[in-house]
Amino acid sequence: MSKDRTDYLLDINKVLGPKLSKKLPRFAVNFLKRRIHQDEINDCIMHAEHYCGAGFFDEALKYVGISYRIRGEENLEPDKRYLFVCNHPLGGPEALIIGSVFRRLYGQGFKVPVNHILANLKPLNEFFVPVKVYSSRQSRELGDQIAEMFQSDFQVLVFPAGLCARKIDGKVTEMPWKKMFVTQARKYERDVVPMHISGFNSKRFFFFTKLSMFLKLKFNIGMLFLVDELFNKKGEEFVITIGKPVPYTTFDKTKSDRQWAAEMQEHVKTLGADNGCLPNM
C-alpha cells in the first residue's frame, strides 16, 4: 500500500522510542519538539509539492529560505562513480544543500551517511545512511549498509570530520578527518572529489559545544540546537566549491591513510578561499 503524506511527518516520540518517551517529563519532550522544529518541518511536508524523495531537498531549502551557488561543477565527469568528501561547518544545511546539488547532477543516485537526527527525516531517508558519530562501533547491519553503499553505483558523499566544526582557542576549527574514506576509496576504486561548503554556526552553538567538552559529556548539547541553526540561516547564500577528482591510486603506501586524510583536509581548506568562510576555517 502506498504511503500518504502524513506517513512522512516527524514525531519526536517515535524518534525517542516508547521507553524514553515515557520516562521523560512532558516539558522535556515539548522542549525537544521546539528545538527540532517539529511543527515547522511537518508544515513543510504537508504543503510541499514534492513531500518525499530528492525533490524535498529543494522544498526544504525554499521553506527555510536558504540559497546556494556552485563553483567547479565542470570538474566532474557525469558517468563516473565518485566518493565526495566535504568539510562539516554546520550540521544541517550541508545535507540539504548537497542533496539539492546531487539531485541536479545525478537525479536520485546518491547516498550520504548522516547523524541519527537527519536520518529520522522520513522524506529523505532513502538517501541517508545513519551512522553513530559518537562511537566507532556500528552494528553489523549498519556495517552491511555502508559496505553496500560503497559497492553500489550511487555517488557517495561523506563528512570525514564526523562532527561539526568547533571553536577552539577562539578559532572555528574543523575536527581532524578520519581515514575511513581513504581506505574505502582504495577498496572500492572510487576517485575522491574534494568539496568545500561555506558557512559557520552561531556563538550559541559553540558555547554549548564548549560546555559539553568542559563537562566531559559524551553527548554534545549543541546538537539539540542544530535544527535551530538551520532555520536561523534564512536569507543566507552558501557557496559549494567542487575540486578536481583525486584518483584513488594516489593513496599509496608512501603515506599512511591517516596522513592522506589530513592532506585531503588541507586541500579542501584551500578550496574555500573567497567563498564566504571564516579566514581561520
C-alpha positions in Angstrom: 0.0 0.0 0.0 1.4 3.4 -0.9 2.2 5.9 1.8 0.3 9.2 2.1 1.8 12.5 3.1 1.1 12.0 6.8 3.3 8.9 6.9 6.3 11.2 6.4 5.6 13.5 9.3 8.2 13.8 12.1 7.2 12.6 15.5 9.7 13.1 18.3 8.0 10.5 20.4 8.8 7.8 17.8 12.3 9.1 17.5 12.9 8.8 21.2 11.1 5.4 21.4 8.3 4.3 23.8 10.5 3.7 26.8 12.4 7.1 26.7 9.2 9.0 25.8 7.5 7.7 28.9 10.5 8.4 31.2 10.9 12.0 30.1 8.6 14.6 31.6 6.2 16.3 29.2 8.0 19.6 29.3 11.2 17.9 28.2 9.5 16.3 25.2 7.9 19.6 24.3 11.3 21.3 24.6 12.8 18.8 22.2 9.9 19.3 19.8 10.6 23.0 19.7 14.4 22.6 19.3 14.0 20.3 16.3 11.2 22.5 14.9 8.8 19.5 14.6 5.8 21.7 13.7 7.7 23.7 11.1 9.2 20.6 9.5 5.8 18.9 9.4 4.2 22.1 7.9 6.8 22.0 5.1 6.0 18.3 4.5 2.2 19.0 4.4 2.5 21.9 2.0 5.4 20.8 -0.2 4.7 19.9 -3.8 7.3 17.1 -3.5 7.0 15.9 0.0 9.3 12.9 -0.3 12.3 11.9 -2.5 15.0 14.0 -3.9 12.6 16.9 -4.7 12.2 17.5 -1.0 15.8 18.8 -0.7 14.7 21.9 -2.8 11.4 22.2 -1.0 13.1 22.3 2.4 15.7 24.8 1.3 13.0 27.0 -0.1 10.9 26.7 3.1 13.9 27.8 5.3 15.0 30.5 2.9 18.5 29.2 2.0 20.1 29.5 -1.4 23.5 28.4 -2.8 25.7 28.6 -5.8 28.3 26.1 -7.1 31.9 26.6 -8.3 33.8 23.9 -10.1 31.0 21.8 -11.4 33.0 21.4 -14.7 35.5 19.2 -12.8 33.1 16.3 -12.7 32.6 13.6 -15.3 28.8 12.8 -15.5 29.2 9.0 -15.8 31.9 8.4 -13.2 31.3 6.9 -9.8 32.9 9.1 -7.1 33.4 9.4 -3.4 32.9 13.0 -2.4 34.5 14.4 0.8 33.4 17.6 2.4 34.1 19.8 5.3 31.5 19.9 8.1 30.9 23.5 9.3 27.2 23.5 10.0 25.4 20.1 10.6 22.1 20.6 8.8 22.3 22.9 5.8 25.2 20.8 4.3 23.0 17.8 3.9 20.1 19.7 2.3 22.3 21.8 0.0 24.4 18.9 -1.1 21.3 16.8 -1.6 19.9 19.5 -3.8 23.2 19.7 -5.8 23.4 16.0 -6.2 19.8 15.8 -7.3 20.6 18.3 -10.0 23.7 16.4 -11.1 22.7 12.8 -10.5 19.0 12.6 -10.0 18.2 10.0 -7.3 21.5 8.2 -7.5 23.4 9.3 -4.3 23.8 8.3 -0.7 25.0 10.4 2.3 25.9 8.9 5.8 24.3 11.3 8.4 23.7 11.5 12.1 20.6 10.0 13.7 18.7 13.3 13.7 18.8 13.8 10.0 18.3 10.0 9.5 14.8 10.4 11.0 13.8 12.9 8.4 11.5 10.5 6.6 11.0 12.3 3.3 14.8 11.9 2.7 15.7 8.7 4.5 16.2 6.8 1.2 19.3 8.9 0.6 20.6 8.8 4.2 22.6 6.1 5.9 22.6 6.6 9.7 25.9 6.5 11.5 26.9 6.8 15.1 29.0 9.9 15.2 30.0 9.4 18.9 31.0 5.8 18.6 33.5 3.9 16.5 31.2 0.8 16.9 28.5 0.3 14.3 26.0 -2.6 14.3 26.7 -5.4 11.8 23.5 -4.4 10.0 24.7 -0.9 9.6 28.1 -2.0 8.6 26.5 -4.0 5.8 24.5 -1.0 4.7 27.7 1.1 4.5 29.5 -1.6 2.5 26.5 -1.9 0.2 26.6 1.9 -0.3 30.2 1.9 -1.4 29.7 -1.2 -3.6 26.8 0.4 -5.4 26.7 2.7 -8.4 25.4 5.6 -6.3 27.5 8.7 -5.8 28.6 8.7 -2.2 29.4 11.8 0.0 31.0 11.6 3.4 31.9 14.2 6.1 35.3 12.8 7.3 35.4 15.0 10.3 32.3 13.2 11.7 31.4 16.1 13.9 30.6 19.8 13.2 33.3 22.3 13.4 34.1 23.5 17.0 35.5 26.8 18.3 38.9 26.1 19.9 41.1 28.9 21.3 38.8 31.4 19.6 39.1 29.8 16.2 36.4 27.9 14.3 38.2 24.6 13.8 37.3 21.5 11.7 37.9 18.3 13.5 40.7 16.1 12.2 39.4 13.9 9.3 39.1 10.2 9.9 40.9 7.9 7.5 37.9 5.7 6.6 37.3 7.4 3.2 40.8 6.8 2.1 40.5 3.1 2.8 37.1 2.8 1.1 38.2 4.8 -1.9 41.0 2.4 -2.5 39.0 -0.7 -1.7 36.1 0.2 -4.0 38.2 2.0 -6.6 36.4 5.4 -6.3 38.2 8.6 -7.2 37.8 11.1 -4.4 36.2 14.5 -5.1 37.1 17.3 -2.6 34.3 19.6 -1.8 34.0 22.7 0.4 30.9 24.5 1.7 31.0 27.9 3.2 29.4 29.0 6.5 29.6 28.5 10.2 27.3 28.1 13.2 26.3 30.6 15.8 28.0 31.6 19.0 25.3 29.8 21.0 26.1 26.5 19.3 29.8 27.0 20.0 29.0 27.9 23.6 27.0 24.7 24.3 29.6 22.6 22.4 32.4 24.0 24.5 30.3 23.5 27.7 29.8 19.8 26.7 33.5 19.4 26.3 34.2 21.1 29.6 31.8 18.8 31.4 33.2 15.8 29.5 29.8 14.8 28.2 29.6 12.1 25.6 26.7 14.0 24.0 27.2 17.5 22.6 24.4 19.7 24.0 24.9 21.9 20.9 23.4 19.1 18.8 20.0 20.0 20.3 20.3 23.3 18.5 21.4 22.1 15.1 17.9 22.4 13.6 17.7 25.9 15.1 20.9 26.7 13.3 19.3 25.5 10.1 16.2 27.8 10.5 18.4 30.7 11.6 20.2 30.7 8.2 17.2 32.2 6.5 18.3 34.6 3.7 21.8 33.3 3.5 23.6 32.1 0.4 26.2 29.4 0.6 28.9 28.6 -1.8 29.8 25.0 -2.7 33.2 24.5 -4.3 34.0 21.3 -6.1 37.6 20.5 -6.7 39.3 18.2 -9.2 38.9 14.5 -8.6 41.8 12.7 -7.0 42.5 9.2 -8.4 42.1 6.5 -5.8 45.5 5.2 -6.9 47.0 8.4 -5.4 46.6 6.9 -1.9 49.5 4.6 -2.0 51.9 3.3 0.8 54.2 6.4 0.7 51.9 7.8 3.4 49.6 6.3 6.0 45.9 6.5 5.4 45.7 9.0 8.3 48.3 11.2 6.6 46.4 11.0 3.3 43.2 12.1 5.1 45.0 15.0 6.7 46.4 16.1 3.4 43.0 15.9 1.8 41.6 18.0 4.6 44.2 20.7 4.0 43.4 20.6 0.3 39.7 21.2 1.0 40.5 24.2 3.1 42.2 25.8 0.1 39.1 25.3 -1.9 37.2 27.6 0.5 39.3 30.7 -0.4 37.0 33.7 -1.2 33.8 31.7 -0.8 32.5 33.3 2.4 34.0 31.1 5.0 35.8 32.4 8.1 39.5 33.1 7.5 40.5 30.5 10.1 38.5 27.7 8.6 
